[in-house]
Amino acid sequence: MEEADEMVTPGEVLGRATDLKAGKGAYAASHNNTIYASLTGFRRIQAPPPASHDKRPTVEVTGHKAHGPVPEPGSVVIARVTKVMARTASADIMCVGPKSVREKFTGIIRQQDVRATEIDKVDMHLSFRPGDIVRAVVLSLGDARAYYLSTAKNELGIVSAESSAGATMVPISWTEMQCPLTGQIELRKVAKVVN
């Protein structure tokens, strides 16, 4: 039993986790036992192998080959911040792991996902600015087909930022970056440099 079904896009419901297993291009959300598509392609259901104890068929999304990498929960991404608001920052995902993406994926960093400590004191405008390049980990596929991202680890956060003078700033602590031209210090959620 292998059926090629209709075209699906990221965030579309593929079925219930009680009836199906999530395969490639799909993931199960534990909070509501629902399986969602994580990429654009065709919904395909495959019968379980005869020797398998799990009798649920596997649902997967098979796309066209031109796709390139797709963010999935747990993957580390590089994104460019596009908009900063009081409780969230939006970013365009540019790379998943070492590979650049070929489609537009949007990420959202929520106030509670910026850092691991003093979450209630996070000021989004002192953590990110539009144009900053950020390293983050994908938490899940959030609302409106945007991925929820987290920078709540030492090695996650801003990896590159431009000062108002247009120079690439140098990190001087985990909360500050300095412009080499003017010496001005700006606040950011800085990623610890990993060698």
GIJOFEN-V210545 format. One line per field, one symbol per residue. psi: psi as a letter, one per 20 degrees, with the letter a starting at -180 (. if undefined). Layout:
# GIJOFEN-V210545
psi = ???
This chain:
# GIJOFEN-V210545
psi = ooppbrprrpiqphaqihhqqpbpjqqpohhjkqpqqjrpbpppppqqqhiphojpqppropaqijgaqppqpiqpqpqpphppahirpqqpphqocipqqirpppqpoqgijgrhqlhijpohijhqqpiqpqprqpgrobqkkqppqqklqhjqbphpqprhijqpqppiaijqqppigijppqprnppppp.
